[in-house]
Amino acid sequence: MIRVRFFGFIRTLIDVSFIEIKAYSVDEALKLISNKYENIKLSTLKNSLVFVNSVDIRNLKMFKTQLKDGDEVMILSPTAGG
């Protein structure tokens, strides 16, 4: 199982801090999450900061990053400031 931890407004939207799922890639994990929680869109998840085992997926293979049992995915809400 993969542990997915949520932070920021995404955590507020779905009202959970983490879930455990079975997924073989970041893309598959994000699709499963958007299907499970109606109030979070796949596009919102894909525009978030995503880390696998504390490494930004931009430094890996982005959404094609492979996942295996025991991995941890962290999803942080995109932020805007001014």
Backbone as CSV, one residue per row, in Angstrom:
resi,resn,N_x,N_y,N_z,CA_x,CA_y,CA_z,C_x,C_y,C_z
1,MET,0.843,-1.192,0.000,0.000,0.000,0.000,0.881,1.245,0.000
2,ILE,0.340,2.288,-0.580,0.987,3.582,-0.644,0.263,4.501,0.342
3,ARG,1.022,5.228,1.138,0.412,6.212,2.041,0.454,7.560,1.343
4,VAL,-0.705,8.204,1.265,-0.801,9.533,0.662,-1.187,10.510,1.758
5,ARG,-0.337,11.521,1.969,-0.588,12.544,2.994,-0.985,13.840,2.303
6,PHE,-1.959,14.524,2.878,-2.495,15.760,2.312,-2.174,16.947,3.211
7,PHE,-1.892,18.086,2.568,-1.571,19.306,3.295,-2.311,20.481,2.665
8,GLY,-2.511,21.536,3.456,-3.118,22.765,2.944,-4.601,22.633,2.668
9,PHE,-5.062,23.402,1.668,-6.492,23.445,1.428,-7.035,22.127,0.892
10,ILE,-6.196,21.312,0.268,-6.655,19.996,-0.194,-7.066,19.155,1.004
11,ARG,-6.272,19.217,2.053,-6.606,18.480,3.283,-7.948,18.971,3.834
12,THR,-8.179,20.273,3.773,-9.436,20.840,4.252,-10.613,20.373,3.389
13,LEU,-10.416,20.324,2.075,-11.487,19.911,1.167,-11.947,18.480,1.404
14,ILE,-10.992,17.572,1.618,-11.370,16.168,1.749,-11.494,15.715,3.200
15,ASP,-11.060,16.563,4.128,-11.239,16.337,5.559,-10.551,15.070,6.083
16,VAL,-9.403,14.723,5.473,-8.567,13.635,5.990,-7.108,14.056,5.859
17,SER,-6.259,13.549,6.736,-4.847,13.902,6.657,-4.045,12.910,5.813
18,PHE,-4.533,11.666,5.730,-3.862,10.684,4.878,-4.816,9.553,4.533
19,ILE,-4.461,8.854,3.451,-5.175,7.630,3.064,-4.132,6.612,2.626
20,GLU,-4.534,5.377,2.553,-3.676,4.346,1.999,-4.378,3.758,0.788
21,ILE,-3.635,3.672,-0.315,-4.190,3.170,-1.569,-3.194,2.237,-2.233
22,LYS,-3.663,1.546,-3.232,-2.790,0.722,-4.061,-2.708,1.398,-5.419
23,ALA,-1.525,1.865,-5.782,-1.300,2.532,-7.061,0.127,2.239,-7.499
24,TYR,0.321,2.201,-8.809,1.633,1.860,-9.346,2.366,3.049,-9.956
25,SER,1.695,4.206,-10.003,2.345,5.428,-10.484,1.678,6.626,-9.816
26,VAL,2.360,7.760,-9.868,1.783,8.980,-9.311,0.499,9.323,-10.050
27,ASP,0.499,9.193,-11.364,-0.695,9.491,-12.155,-1.882,8.641,-11.701
28,GLU,-1.655,7.361,-11.532,-2.726,6.463,-11.088,-3.216,6.853,-9.691
29,ALA,-2.303,7.204,-8.809,-2.684,7.608,-7.455,-3.566,8.853,-7.485
30,LEU,-3.176,9.853,-8.277,-3.958,11.083,-8.350,-5.343,10.832,-8.932
31,LYS,-5.432,9.969,-9.924,-6.741,9.622,-10.507,-7.625,8.912,-9.478
32,LEU,-7.041,7.995,-8.718,-7.810,7.298,-7.677,-8.343,8.282,-6.637
33,ILE,-7.507,9.235,-6.253,-7.909,10.230,-5.255,-9.036,11.105,-5.787
34,SER,-8.918,11.579,-7.036,-9.966,12.447,-7.593,-11.272,11.689,-7.797
35,ASN,-11.191,10.390,-8.049,-12.413,9.586,-8.174,-13.051,9.317,-6.812
36,LYS,-12.219,9.182,-5.793,-12.721,8.883,-4.440,-13.366,10.105,-3.793
37,TYR,-12.813,11.292,-4.060,-13.303,12.520,-3.439,-13.847,13.451,-4.528
38,GLU,-15.161,13.552,-4.594,-15.828,14.324,-5.647,-15.441,15.792,-5.659
39,ASN,-15.110,16.358,-4.508,-14.859,17.797,-4.423,-13.404,18.184,-4.727
40,ILE,-12.587,17.246,-5.185,-11.222,17.573,-5.593,-11.007,17.100,-7.028
41,LYS,-10.653,18.034,-7.886,-10.471,17.720,-9.306,-9.063,17.202,-9.571
42,LEU,-8.965,16.361,-10.588,-7.669,15.843,-11.000,-6.740,16.990,-11.377
43,SER,-7.253,17.999,-12.035,-6.417,19.143,-12.437,-5.840,19.861,-11.216
44,THR,-6.613,19.952,-10.147,-6.115,20.576,-8.915,-4.971,19.754,-8.338
45,LEU,-5.133,18.445,-8.325,-4.085,17.570,-7.807,-2.814,17.671,-8.655
46,LYS,-2.994,17.733,-9.973,-1.827,17.802,-10.863,-1.124,19.158,-10.797
47,ASN,-1.814,20.178,-10.313,-1.195,21.492,-10.148,-0.625,21.690,-8.745
48,SER,-0.717,20.667,-7.922,-0.186,20.721,-6.559,1.289,20.328,-6.557
49,LEU,1.928,20.574,-5.431,3.290,20.081,-5.238,3.179,18.636,-4.776
50,VAL,3.837,17.736,-5.483,3.748,16.312,-5.167,5.155,15.782,-4.905
51,PHE,5.285,15.075,-3.803,6.562,14.486,-3.414,6.375,12.984,-3.221
52,VAL,7.378,12.219,-3.611,7.401,10.778,-3.354,8.620,10.519,-2.486
53,ASN,8.379,10.008,-1.297,9.459,9.753,-0.337,10.344,10.994,-0.174
54,SER,9.684,12.140,-0.015,10.323,13.445,0.220,11.084,14.015,-0.978
55,VAL,10.920,13.437,-2.164,11.564,13.953,-3.370,10.483,14.512,-4.294
56,ASP,10.661,15.756,-4.722,9.721,16.418,-5.632,9.660,15.620,-6.934
57,ILE,8.436,15.333,-7.410,8.318,14.525,-8.636,8.924,15.234,-9.847
58,ARG,9.130,16.554,-9.759,9.799,17.263,-10.854,11.253,16.813,-10.981
59,ASN,11.800,16.232,-9.928,13.162,15.691,-9.953,13.167,14.196,-10.245
60,LEU,11.990,13.639,-10.464,11.850,12.220,-10.799,11.290,12.134,-12.213
61,LYS,10.281,11.327,-12.411,9.672,11.178,-13.733,8.268,11.782,-13.778
62,MET,8.098,12.872,-13.015,6.811,13.559,-12.941,5.693,12.562,-12.625
63,PHE,4.603,12.613,-13.390,3.435,11.778,-13.094,3.659,10.313,-13.452
64,LYS,4.708,10.035,-14.204,5.045,8.651,-14.556,5.900,7.983,-13.489
65,THR,6.212,8.706,-12.424,7.018,8.149,-11.336,6.346,6.894,-10.799
66,GLN,7.085,5.808,-10.762,6.560,4.536,-10.292,6.483,4.517,-8.766
67,LEU,5.484,3.818,-8.257,5.287,3.667,-6.813,5.336,2.194,-6.450
68,LYS,5.794,1.940,-5.226,5.822,0.561,-4.729,5.340,0.540,-3.282
69,ASP,4.999,-0.628,-2.814,4.534,-0.766,-1.431,5.487,-0.074,-0.474
70,GLY,4.912,0.681,0.449,5.701,1.361,1.461,6.075,2.789,1.098
71,ASP,5.850,3.197,-0.153,6.158,4.576,-0.544,5.180,5.543,0.103
72,GLU,5.645,6.775,0.272,4.791,7.832,0.804,4.718,8.969,-0.215
73,VAL,3.508,9.345,-0.546,3.257,10.465,-1.451,2.701,11.600,-0.614
74,MET,3.266,12.791,-0.788,2.760,13.973,-0.093,2.229,14.943,-1.132
75,ILE,1.027,15.449,-0.900,0.396,16.396,-1.809,0.158,17.693,-1.057
76,LEU,0.819,18.742,-1.523,0.712,20.064,-0.896,-0.042,20.986,-1.828
77,SER,-0.981,21.706,-1.290,-1.778,22.644,-2.076,-0.871,23.660,-2.763
78,PRO,-1.226,24.014,-3.999,-0.490,25.110,-4.635,-0.767,26.395,-3.851
79,THR,0.211,27.259,-3.771,0.012,28.480,-3.016,0.138,29.703,-3.919
80,ALA,-0.483,30.740,-3.498,-0.373,32.017,-4.208,-0.159,33.093,-3.158
81,GLY,0.557,34.070,-3.495,0.813,35.112,-2.515,0.837,36.481,-3.184
82,GLY,1.002,37.451,-2.368,1.047,38.773,-2.948,1.591,39.769,-1.969
